């Protein structure tokens, strides 16, 4: 259960980062590609400070496990605790889905995530879900203003 909570928090963060690109643009957005690559690398390294830097100062993150976390400082604190515990050594894969324009320099992005963490039995435990992010462009770079991650439903017990 603890691993599932961690995966959900990771998913929310990942979704925010990876869902930043404008799907309405025909060409690839180098700023979005950079955000996704850098966010994923920071997550895979367990670098909470670097991850928090991809969010706006007053970003809002919402997960089932952590509830609502507001602000870059609180986001960094949450990542720090998770990487010291259940997310230690976890890796993430994000698949950006669609991105929709929401205004000048603002977009809403959706997609999927998969975190691979180590379960209590020491075996790999993949966790999956979907995300929705609001991203804003500041100084030519996308940053995450809000994100919500939703884990996939667990398979029924047999």
Secondary structure, 3 states (H helix, E strand, C coil): CHHHHHHHHHHHHHHHHHCCCCCCCCCCCHHHHHHHHHHHHHHHHCCHHHHHCCEEEEEEEEECCCEEEECHHHHHHHHHHHHHCCCCCCEEEEEEEEEEEEECCEEEEEEEEEEEEECCCCCEEEEEEEEEEEEEEECCEEEEEEEEEEECCCCCCC
